[in-house]
Amino acid sequence: MPYEAPTHTVERSLRATTGAKLVAGVDEVGRGAWAGPVTVCAAVTGLRRPPAGLTDSKLLTVKRRDELAEVLKGWVTAYALGHSSPEEIDELGMTAALRLAAVRALEELPVRPDAVILDGKHDYLGSPWKVRTVIKGDQSCVAVAAASVIAKVSRDAMMAELDAEHADFAFGANAGYPSPVHKAALEERGPTPYHRLSWSYLDALPKWRHLKKNRVPVLSGSIPEIEGQLGFDF
């Protein structure tokens, strides 16, 4: 399917309106998964022409995504990854876990960005970062699209490494997201140490429901909680 190539329009706007010289694109992967971390990539690209075919990682085939990720790692000015573990997600909730992973990624960059382009409509970063949220930024903004591809490929590789230990869950194929194989393995074997135990899928597992953890409620007036999880009847 043809798609419109991402541009530097938002980055140019940020530079012009805020005086930012270094702008990072930020995107996450793993938010809706039942297992594994949530992973955030921060990428700095400057205003150079991007590699051909760059777009949101979800629009690419696995083969093309893997190829493009290797190109991007050498093409970007800088990139860094941050992760929040299943335990941190259970303890903090997804919004705080996303912020933790994003801050970890941003602070790993060799130079602190002056501004951030964040994919989506919710600013889960907040102060002191200067943030511009862009809905579908992973399709329209070069730096966010680059972050999207690198984050997806990196997290998929992490999850694939768990296959040898938990082959019945097919993490190499589903990356911890809901799938029929994943669902069947959960019903039979229960959650692994890599599963999020505050997630709603446990409500549909009488045999394992006692393992569910209660999440700390979001304080009134704070950033809206971002979940995006799927229950067992997906």
Residue pairs with C-beta under 8 A, 6 or more apart in sequence:
1 59
3 55
3 59
3 139
4 139
4 140
5 50
5 54
5 55
6 50
6 54
6 55
6 139
6 140
6 141
6 142
6 144
6 145
7 140
7 141
7 142
8 47
8 141
8 142
9 140
9 141
10 117
10 132
10 134
10 137
10 140
10 141
11 23
11 25
11 47
11 117
11 141
11 142
11 143
12 47
13 132
14 20
14 23
14 115
14 117
14 130
14 132
15 21
15 23
18 114
18 115
18 130
19 114
20 113
20 114
20 115
20 130
21 114
22 44
22 111
22 112
22 113
22 114
22 115
23 44
23 113
23 114
23 115
23 116
23 117
23 143
24 42
24 43
24 44
24 106
24 109
24 113
24 115
24 116
24 117
24 143
24 147
25 42
25 43
25 44
25 45
25 116
25 117
25 119
25 137
25 141
25 142
25 143
25 144
25 145
25 146
25 147
26 40
26 41
26 42
26 43
26 102
26 105
26 106
26 116
26 117
26 118
26 119
26 125
26 144
26 147
27 40
27 41
27 119
27 137
27 138
27 144
27 145
27 147
27 148
27 151
28 38
28 39
28 40
28 41
28 98
28 101
28 102
28 119
28 151
29 38
29 39
29 57
29 148
29 151
29 152
29 155
30 36
30 37
30 38
30 39
30 155
30 175
30 176
31 38
31 94
31 98
31 226
31 227
31 228
31 229
32 177
32 178
32 228
32 229
32 230
33 175
33 176
33 177
33 196
34 176
34 177
34 178
34 182
34 186
34 195
34 196
34 199
34 201
34 229
34 230
35 86
35 159
35 169
35 171
35 176
35 182
35 191
35 192
35 194
35 195
35 196
36 86
36 155
36 158
36 159
36 162
36 171
36 175
36 176
36 194
37 83
37 84
37 85
37 86
37 89
37 101
37 155
37 158
38 83
38 84
38 89
38 94
38 97
38 98
38 101
39 81
39 82
39 83
39 101
39 151
39 154
39 155
39 158
40 81
40 82
40 83
40 98
40 101
40 102
40 104
40 105
40 147
40 151
41 79
41 80
41 81
41 82
41 105
41 147
41 148
41 150
41 151
41 154
42 79
42 80
42 82
42 102
42 105
42 106
42 108
42 109
42 113
42 116
42 147
43 72
43 76
43 78
43 79
43 143
43 144
43 146
43 147
43 150
44 76
44 77
44 78
44 79
44 109
44 111
44 113
44 143
45 75
45 76
45 77
45 142
45 143
45 146
46 77
48 75
50 75
50 142
50 145
50 146
51 68
51 71
51 72
51 75
53 60
53 64
53 68
54 68
54 72
54 142
54 145
54 146
54 149
55 138
55 139
55 145
56 136
56 138
56 139
56 145
56 148
57 65
57 138
57 145
57 148
57 149
57 151
57 152
57 153
58 138
58 148
58 152
59 139
60 68
60 149
65 149
65 152
65 153
66 153
68 149
69 149
69 150
69 152
69 153
69 154
72 79
72 146
72 149
72 150
73 79
73 150
75 146
76 146
76 150
78 109
78 110
78 111
79 109
79 146
79 147
79 150
80 105
80 106
80 107
80 108
80 109
81 105
81 108
81 150
81 151
81 154
82 100
82 101
82 102
82 103
82 104
82 105
82 106
82 107
82 108
83 101
83 104
84 92
84 97
84 98
84 100
84 101
84 104
86 194
86 195
86 196
86 197
88 97
88 100
89 97
89 196
89 198
90 196
90 197
90 198
90 213
90 215
91 215
91 216
92 100
92 216
93 215
93 216
93 218
93 225
94 225
94 226
94 227
94 228
94 229
95 122
95 124
95 218
95 222
95 223
95 224
95 225
95 226
98 124
98 226
99 124
99 125
99 126
102 118
102 124
102 125
103 125
106 112
106 113
106 116
106 129
113 129
114 130
115 129
115 130
115 131
115 132
116 125
116 129
116 130
116 131
116 132
117 131
117 132
117 134
117 137
117 141
117 143
117 144
118 124
118 125
118 131
118 132
118 133
118 134
118 137
118 144
119 133
119 134
119 136
119 137
119 138
119 141
119 144
119 147
119 148
120 133
120 134
120 135
120 137
121 133
121 135
122 133
122 223
122 224
122 226
123 131
123 133
123 223
124 223
124 226
125 131
126 223
134 140
134 141
134 144
137 144
137 145
138 144
138 145
138 147
138 148
139 145
155 175
156 175
159 171
159 172
159 175
159 176
160 171
160 172
160 175
162 169
162 171
162 172
162 192
162 194
163 170
163 171
163 172
165 192
166 185
166 192
166 194
168 181
168 185
168 188
168 189
169 181
169 182
169 185
169 186
169 189
169 192
170 179
170 181
170 182
170 185
171 194
173 179
173 181
174 181
174 182
176 182
176 194
177 230
178 201
178 230
178 234
183 232
186 195
186 201
186 205
186 208
187 205
187 207
190 205
190 207
190 208
190 211
191 197
191 202
191 208
191 211
197 211
197 212
197 213
198 212
198 213
198 214
198 215
199 229
200 229
200 231
200 232
201 229
201 230
201 231
201 232
202 208
202 209
202 211
202 212
203 209
203 212
203 231
203 232
204 231
204 232
204 233
205 232
218 224
218 225
